[in-house]
Amino acid sequence: MKDNGFTKKVAIVGTGFVGMSFAYALLCDGACDEMVLIDINREKALGEAMDLNHGLAFAKTNMKIAAGDYGDCADADIVVICAGVSQKPGEDRISLLQRNRAVFESIVAPVLESGFDGIFLVATNPVDIMTRVVHRLSGFPSRKVIGSGTTLDTARLRYLLGEYFTVDPKNVHAYVIGEHGDSEMTPWSQALVGTKPIREILAGQPEKYTAAALDEIAENVTKAAYKIIQAKSATYYGIGLALVRIVKAIFGGENSILTVSVRLDGEYGVHDVFAGVPCILGREGVREVLTLELEKEELTKFRASCNLLDGIWKDSFAEK
Ligand code: NAD
C-alpha cells in the first residue's frame, strides 16, 4: 500500500446495491480521499458518481469521486469487489458460486494489469470462496486479500445480544465465525457483556436469561439475510457499513479486531481455507489472525464449517 500520507484511494467494482451503499457510507463518513466507481454497466457507474458528487456540498470532506475503469486501480490502496449476482428469495449463497466465479475472472485480471499493489476486499457471495478465488487469481500474499467474512454477522449478533441484555452493542464482545452462511457458528465460551462472560450472566440470573434464548439469537443471525431478502429483495446497508468499518481499520492502521474472511494457515487446525475469524487489521491488511480458545464442541463445529467451504472449493476450483 502506498503511504504518502496524502491520499486514501478506494476503487469499488460493482455499483449495485452493496457497492453503492458502501460508497454512500464512505462519503458520509469521509473515510477516503478518492473513490472510483467501476461497473460492467458504465452508464450506471457514471450516474452513481454524478449522484454522489451532488452531495459533496453537504459532505464532511471534499472527496474526489468519479466513474472509472480498471486502469484507475493502479494507485488505489484498496479495491473492493461488490460485483456479481446476489441471492434471490430462498436461495443460499453457495448457489451463486459459478456465476460469480466468471464475473471475478473478468475483474481480477484487469485490476492486476493496472499495476495495482494494494489490498483486495471482497463482499460478493459466497464471500469466503470468492475471497479465495481472488487470492488464487491474484497471487497476492494472503494478508492482502480479505473478505468481509462474518463482520456483518458479528454486528447482527452484537445488536441482538445488546437488545437481550439491554446493553449497548458496543459493550457486547462476541463473534460469529466460520462461513458467512448457513454453517457459521457462535462460540458462546468466548462471549462477554462488558467484562462478564455471558454464561456467568446466565448462571447468575437463570430466571431472566436462558441458553435457549441465546441459541435463538444465533439462529436469527444466520437467518437474517433470508428474512431481509424475503422482505425487500436484497441486503445492503449493513454490509455497506461493515465495509466502511474494515476500510477505516486499514487506513487508520487501527489494529482493530474484526471477523474478516482470511486464509487460515494452521490456525484452529485448518489449512488453506478462507473463513471468518477475528483478526487484527492494520495498514498492511491482516496483521494477525487470532486463535480463540474454543471448547472441543465449538472447535468441531468451526472445523465442520471450514471443511464445508473447502469441499465446495475443491469440487469447483481445485483442479482448474
Ligand atoms: P446488484 O445486482 O445490485 O449489483 C451487482 C453489480 O455488479 C451490478 O451493478 C452489475 O452491473 C455489476 N456487475 C456484474 N457483473 C460484473 C462484471 N463482470 N464486472 C463489473 N461489474 C459487474 O447486487 P448487490 O445486491 O449489490 O450484491 C452484490 C453482491 O454482494 C452479491 O454477491 C451479494 O450476495 C453480495 N452481498 C454480500 C454481503 C456480505 O455480507 N458479504 C451482504 C449482502 C450482499
Boltz pocket constraint, residues with backbone or C-beta under 6 A from the ligand:
constraints:
  - pocket:
      binder: B
      contacts: [[A, 13], [A, 14], [A, 15], [A, 16], [A, 17], [A, 18], [A, 19], [A, 38], [A, 39], [A, 40], [A, 41], [A, 44], [A, 82], [A, 83], [A, 84], [A, 85], [A, 86], [A, 87], [A, 96], [A, 100], [A, 102], [A, 103], [A, 104], [A, 106], [A, 107], [A, 122], [A, 123], [A, 124], [A, 125], [A, 126], [A, 127], [A, 148], [A, 149], [A, 152], [A, 180], [A, 234], [A, 235], [A, 236], [A, 239]]
      max_distance: 6.0
